[in-house]
Each structure stands twice: as structure tokens, then as C-alpha cells.
């Protein structure tokens, strides 16, 4: 998403930046309280104009799906880019 910020039409107002920060916080809370998701500590959440991007690692494919579902359920989220991956076995 940071790559998008270089074009003039992609610049955000102070209000949009605040809205994105609030949306990120809401999604993080949703992930932390989602049933069956486990720890959301390894999930990075970024928001840009209602589009939420999830990056990081979780324990299973099911947790990837649950994280995406939890993010989509948050009011204000228009799209979820779920880039989560199952962490490799150690």
C-alpha cells in the first residue's frame, strides 16, 4: 500500500489518515477477539481508504480464513487483501 502513496490522487487528507488509523485499530481488535484465531500477534494490519491489508503468519489455513472473515466484518472495511501465510513448521 505504501507504493500507492506516490501518485498525486493517492494522497490522503488528515481526516482520511485518522479514519485509516481508527479502522486499523478496529480490525486489530476484531482479530484479537476472533474465536479460533489464536494469537494475532504475528498479523500486521494496514488500512488505506477502507482497504485492509493483512500480512504475517498464522498457524493454519483455517486461521487465514478466520482472520479475513473477522476483518471483513468490521464496519468501514470495503475490501480485505489477505496476504497471511501459514508459518512453516520448525
ChimeraX attribute file (.defattr): number of C-alpha atoms within 10 A of each C-alpha:
attribute: neighborCount
match mode: 1-to-1
recipient: residues
	/A:1	10
	/A:2	7
	/A:3	7
	/A:4	11
	/A:5	12
	/A:6	9
	/A:7	8
	/A:8	8
	/A:9	8
	/A:10	12
	/A:11	12
	/A:12	14
	/A:13	9
	/A:14	9
	/A:15	9
	/A:16	14
	/A:17	15
	/A:18	12
	/A:19	17
	/A:20	22
	/A:21	15
	/A:22	14
	/A:23	25
	/A:24	24
	/A:25	15
	/A:26	17
	/A:27	27
	/A:28	23
	/A:29	15
	/A:30	19
	/A:31	24
	/A:32	17
	/A:33	14
	/A:34	18
	/A:35	12
	/A:36	11
	/A:37	19
	/A:38	14
	/A:39	14
	/A:40	20
	/A:41	12
	/A:42	13
	/A:43	20
	/A:44	15
	/A:45	19
	/A:46	21
	/A:47	23
	/A:48	22
	/A:49	16
	/A:50	18
	/A:51	18
	/A:52	25
	/A:53	21
	/A:54	22
	/A:55	16
	/A:56	17
	/A:57	19
	/A:58	22
	/A:59	16
	/A:60	15
	/A:61	13
	/A:62	13
	/A:63	22
	/A:64	20
	/A:65	14
	/A:66	17
	/A:67	29
	/A:68	22
	/A:69	16
	/A:70	20
	/A:71	30
	/A:72	19
	/A:73	13
	/A:74	16
	/A:75	11
	/A:76	18
	/A:77	20
	/A:78	13
	/A:79	16
	/A:80	18
	/A:81	15
	/A:82	18
	/A:83	14
	/A:84	22
	/A:85	17
	/A:86	14
	/A:87	13
	/A:88	9
	/A:89	5
	/A:90	3
